[in-house]
Amino acid sequence: MTWHASGAATHLADAALAGESTEQLAARIARIARALCGAQAAAVFGRGLQGPVLFGSDGGVPAPDLAARTLKSHQPERRAEERASTVSLPLRSRDALVGALVLRFDPDVPVVLKPLDPLVARAAAVLAAAEREASKDRFLSLAAHELKTPLTSIKGFAYSLGRRLEKGEPFDPRSVTILERQAERLHGLLEEMLEVSRLEMGRFVLHQEPCELGELADSALRSVRRLGFDGELSVESDGPLPLAADRERIERVLTALVQRARAFGTPVKVSLSREGARAQLRVAWPDRTLSVAERASAFEARWEEPQLTRQGLGMALFIARHCVLLHGGELSCDSDAFVLRLPLRSQAQRDAGGHHVLVIDDDEPLARMLSELLAEHGYVAEHAAGARAALEKLRNAPA
C-alpha cells in the first residue's frame, strides 16, 4: 500500500478507535513509517523501568541502544555505519515523552524524515492513550491480586475460628491478631485504590479539622504495629504542634512514610519540631544513604515495580505528596529521611474553635456517641433524641 503523510495519520487514528492494543498500534506505526520514508526496518519502543521496551516493529528491530539514548536525552539520535544509517525519533504527547521511533536505512537510501511529521505527532498521542488504558488494566489486575491475599487469609482464619467456637474447642488468641492484621491490610489497600480513583477523577477533597501532629504520629505508629511491624520505632517531639488538617489522610501519609522508611533500615526514628509557622516531621532511618536518583523518584508511582520493592499497591507515597501539597505543605526526601512540613494552625483558627454542635438522631445511643466523638475533636457537642428534644434544647440555649 502507498501511504501519504496525512492519510497515514488518519488511518492510525481509526485503528486506535477500533480498539487495537498498544502492541498492534506500535506495529502499525512501524509499518507505516517504514513505507513513508523507505526505511529498511522500523520499531517503536516505550519506556520501561529497566530501559526501552519494544512495543512493535516491522522488518526487524533496529538499535535498541539508540532508542535508550533518545528516551534519556529526549532528543533525536543518529548513527551512521557502513552497512546502515539509523535514526531514533522521540514520540511526545503534550510535552511528555511516551516512546521512540527507530528507523534503519540502507546506506544508499537518503534519510528523509519530513514525511513522518504528521505520523509522529499522531503516533505519540495514540500510543499515550493506548498505554494509559493498558496501564489501568494492569493496575486493576495487580489490585485484584493484592486484595485476594488478605481476603483469603481472613476467610480461612474466620472459618477455623467459627468451627472451634461451635465445637467449644479452645482457640489460639494469635488467630484474632492475624485477623486484625489482615483486616488492617485489606482496609489500607482499599483506601489506596479509592484515593487513586479520586485523584484520577479530580475528586480528592480535604475534610480539615483541628488536630495535633504528635497525636497523628502516635496513631500512625499504632497502625504500623497493627500491620505486624515489630522493629524499633521512636517518637521525639518539641511540644504540641496544632494543625488544621484532614486527620485521616495525614495519618495515612505518616503511615506510608514509616512503612517506606522500614525498607531502608531500622530503628525508624520520628522527630517533630516547630519551624517558624510550620510543623516539621522527619522520618529517619540508619545506615542506608539514598542516591540522588532514588531521592528524585521517592514519591513516584511504584505499582509496576516488583512486590519486594513496593508497599501495598505502590501508590501510597505518590498519594501522600499530592495530599500534603493540598494542605499547603511540602514533602521531600533527604539522603537519610523523609521530611514533612505542614502549616501550623494560626491563633485565629484556634480562637474559631469550640463551635457548638447539636447532634440529632432518633437513636439516642448513636447521637450520644457522635457527640462524644465531636467533643474529642474540639467541639462543644450536645445530643438530642429526635426533633422535639432538639427544639427544646435550642429554646433553652443561651443567646
Secondary structure, 3 states (H helix, E strand, C coil): CCCCHHHHHHHHHHHHHCCCCHHHHHHHHHHHHHHHHCCCEEEEEEEECCEEEEEEEECCCCCHHHHHHHHHHCCCEEEECCCCEEEEEEEEECCEEEEEEEEEECCCCCCCCHHHHHHHHHHHHHHHHHHHHHHHHHHHHHHHHHHHHHHHHHHHHHHHHHHHHHHCCCCCHHHHHHHHHHHHHHHHHHHHHHHHHHHHHCCCCCCCEEEEHHHHHHHHHHHHHHCCCCCCEEEEECCCCEEEECHHHHHHHHHHHHHHHHCCCCCEEEEEEEECCEEEEEEECCCCCCCHHHHHCCCCCCCCCCHHHCCCCCCHHHHHHHHHHHCCCEEEECCCEEEEEEECCCHHHHHCCCCEEEEECCCHHHHHHHHHHHHHCCCEEEEECCHHHHHHHHHHCCC
